[in-house]
């Protein structure tokens, strides 16, 4: 395959922007705002490059849209019921930004912060952020880091870590919306999706998990074998559900990871495969888009992209049966997400 040089994006040389370019045609544009993936250029089966993540032209546009496109979400990604939880007998009331609940860390979550560039090389960049005690209602000072690293052919490792000086909770997630035909190519209903999950978390009307794990067999949620997303939508709102990952860990890219998802666009031949250390993946098919302005003059329709947010379970601090989100002093939270975008 010939070496591909994608065109420079509108923010390629702007302050707060970092570009990583692989020798295989893979190119990333990253923003310090939200430690965000703003562009991901990937060749198709013919070697033609396209930007396959939804986004905005500028950091200011991202702040206005608040669709979390490409952002690192925290302190607690996804939802916390009532915006509160109890830890060691103390109840903490958090900022509530989705009705009575909290979503993605509150109205000023990590996605809206300007992260510092802590390290940078030709193949990686590490962003860092300090979240003080009481930030959005959370206890403990947290030092967070998000590292994007090109590893091997057509592979991107996203590593999210955190430490704290007092007991707290943490759940960081990467929130890109993928459209493998190109960010401006319409909807993803024809994309094929395969998930390493035999169960999912049913939710109530506020999208809070009910607490049960339900088998996907015989339901719209069964992606244990690949099938088009558009043939499986459970209703007009599409998917906004956490799937419980159950495949065994494999030693991949010198890490112990479990298979999460495989997404493929039949037209272009582009394929995204994801492995992770997280117990779940939130599949969100972007039903809220309605001609939403995007980068380079695009208008994003309903289901313009699918987010595959590897994460801890939503509302875990209030669900003792879910994997714990607790982080104590002396511990390091680590969440890995390996994305392989080699052609099918």
N, C-alpha and C positions, 0 to 999 in steps of 0.2 A: 504494500500500500504506500503511495507517495506521502511525503510529509505535508501536512495541511497547516497553513497559517491563517487562522480565522481573522476577520477584520477586527480592528480595535473597537471596543465599545465606547460609548460616550463618556464614561468616567475613567477610561484606562489610565490617564495621567493625572487625575484629580487627587487632591489631598484626601486622605482617608481611604485610599484605594490601593489594593495590592493585586498584581497579576502573576499567576504561576503558569508556565508554559511547558508542557511535556514534549518530548521528541516524537510522540506517536499521534499528534493531532489533538490531544486533550489540552484544553486551556480553561483556566478559572479566573474570573474577576471577583475579588473579595472586597467587602467594605468593612471598615472598623465599626460602623453603625450596626449593632446587633451581631458582630462577628459573622457577617452575612455572606452567603454565596449569591452573588448578583448575576453572574453569567457562567454557564458551563457549555463549552463548545465541544461537540462530539461528531466524528465523521460517521456517515452512513455506510451501507454496504458498497457504495460506489466511491467512497472516499470524500464525499461532499459534506462539509461541516455545517452544523446548525447549533444554535443556542437552545438548549432543551430544558431550561428552568424559567418559570415565570418570574417577572420582576418589574422594577420601575427604573427610570432613567437616572435618577439622582437619589441621594440619601434623603433629601427633603421630601421627595415623592413617597419614599418608603414610610417616613414618619406620618405622612398624611393618610396613607391607605390603611395602615394597621392590619394588613392581611397576613403578616408574619412571613412574607415571601423570602425564603432563603435564610431566615434568621435562626440564631441560637436562642431557644426559649428557656426561661427559668425565672425565679429560682425553682418553681415547680411547674413543669410543662403540663399541659392539659388541665383538667378541672379538679377543684376541691369544693365539695358540697358546703354551702353556707359560708364559704370563705373562712372556715375555721377548722382547727384541729387541736388535739390535746397531746402534750408531750410531757412525760414525767409529772403528771398531775396538774400541769398548768395549761389553760386553754388560751390559744392565740387567735385573735380576730385579725384576719388579713384584709387587705384592700379587695373590694368586690367590684369586678368590672364586667360581669356577665349576669345581670339580674342579681339574684341573691348569692351567686357563686363567684369563685375566682377562676379565671382562665389564663394560662401561660404566665403566671407570676404577677398578675395585676396590671393596672393601667400604666404603670411605668416599669414593666418587666425588663428582663435582660435584653430583649429584642430592641428596645428603644434607647439603650445606653451606647455611648461611644467607648468601645473597648480599646485598650492600648495594644500596639504591636510589641510583643515581648521578645520574639525571635523571628528571624527571617533568613531564608537561604534560597537557592535556585529551585528547590523542590518542596519547601514547606514554609508556612507562616503560623505562628502561635499568637493568639490574641489573649489578653488577660483583663480581668475585671475584679474590682473590690466592691463587695456588697456589704454595707455596714449593718450592725445589729439593729433590728427594728425596721429594716428596709421592707416596705410593703407589708409590714406586720410580722415578719419572720424573725425568730431569735437567732443570735449568733452572727459574728462577722464571718463572711464567706469569701474566700479567694478562689475565683473560677478561672478556668483556662479552656480555650477551644483551639485545637490545632488541626489545620488542613495539610495533608502530606501526600504528594504523589509517590506511589510505590509500585514499581514494576510497570508492565504495559497496561495502559488504560484503567488503572486502579487509583482510587482516591480513598485515603483513610481519614475519617473525621474522629478525633479523640476529644472528649469532654471530661474534664476533671475538676474536682473541687475539694477544698479543705475548710475547716471551721475551727473557731476557738471556743464554741459552746454547742451543746446538743441542738440539732436542727433537722430539717428535712431538705432533701435535694432531689431533683429530677430534671435533668437537662435534655433537650431534644433538638434535633436539626429539622427545620421546617421548609425545605424546598418543595415546590409543586413541580412535578415533572410532566413534560409533554415531549415524548421522544421523537415526534414528527417535527418538532420545532415549537418554541414558546408561542408563536403566533399562528399555529396551524389549525386552530379550531379546538374541538374537544378530544378527550381521551377515551371515549366510549368504545372505540375499536381496538384499544390496547388490550393485550392479553396479560392477565395477572395470575401469578402462582404464589401462594403463601405457605410457609412452613408452620401452619397452625390448624389444629383439629378442634379448637374451641375459641370462642370470643366472649366478650363481656356485654350482655344486654344492658340497655340504658333506659332511664325514665324520660319523661318529656323534656327535662332540662339537660339531657345527655349525661347524667350522672349514672355510673354503674349501679345496678341493683344489688351487686354483691355475688351473684351466681356466675359460674362459668358454664356456658351452654355449648354443646357439641354443634359443629357446623354442618355435619352430615345431613343431607336432605333439605338444606335451607339455602337462601340467597347468599349466605356467608361462606359457602364452601368453595374455597380456592385451593384445595389440596391437590387438585390437578388444574393446569392452566385453562382459563376461559376468558372470553371478552368481558370487560367490565360492564359494557352496556347491556349484556344479556343477564346481568345478575343484580341490578340495582334493586334494593329492598323497598324503595318508595321514591317519591319525587325529590326528597332531600338527599338521595344517594347514600353513600357510606360516610359515617363519622364515628367509627367504632374501633375499639382496641381489640386486636387479635392476640391470643396467648400463644407464644412461640414454644414449640415442643420438640424440635429436631435436636439430635445430640450435637454436642460441641465437636467441631473439627479444628485441626491445627492448620490455619490458613494465614499466609503472610506473617508467619512467625508469631501468631496469636491464636488463642482458643476462642473460636467464634461459632455461632450457630446460624444455619441458613434461616433467612427471614423472608425474602421476597425475590421474585423475578418478574420484571415488567418488560414487555416487548411491543414494539410498533411494527406490524407486518409490512406496512408500506415502505418504510425506510430501512428496515432490518436492524435498527438500533435496539439494543437490549441493555437493561440495567439489572444487575443482580446485587443483592444486599445481604451481608452477614452482620451480626451484631452480638454484643454481650448482654443486651437488654432482654428482659422477659417478655416484652410486648411490642407491638407496632400499631400505631393509630393510622388507619387508612381513611383519608379524607379526600373526597372526590370534588371538592370545590363548588358545591351547589350555590354558594353565595355570589359567585361571579355573575354579572348581568350586563356585559358590555363594559366591564371595568377597564379604565385606561391602564395600559401596560407600557413597557419600554418600546422604543423605536416606533411609536405610533400605533402599536397593537391595541386591540380591544378584546378583552378576555370574556368569552361567553360562559354560560353554565357548563360545569365540568371541563373547564379549560386545562386543568392539570390535576394530578393526583399526588397528595402528600403521603409519604411513607415514613412516619415519625417513630423511629425506634425509641423506646422509652420504658420507664416503670409504669405500673398500672395507674390509671386515673383514680383520684380520691383514695389512694393507698394509705395516707395517714389516718383515715377514718375507717379503714377496713383491715382488721387484724389478720384476716385470712389471705390478704394480698401480700406479695413480696414487699418487704420493708423499704421505706424511703428514708430511714433515719441515717444521719451522719453525725458521728461523735468526734471530739478532738483526738488527734493522733491517727485518725483514719483518712484515707483518700478515696473519694468517690471517683470511679472511672467508668466511662461509657464509650465503647468503640462502635463505629459504624463504617463498615468497609463497602465501598461502592465500586463495582466492576462494570464498566461501560463498553467492554469489547463487543464488536458486532456479533450478531447471532450467526 
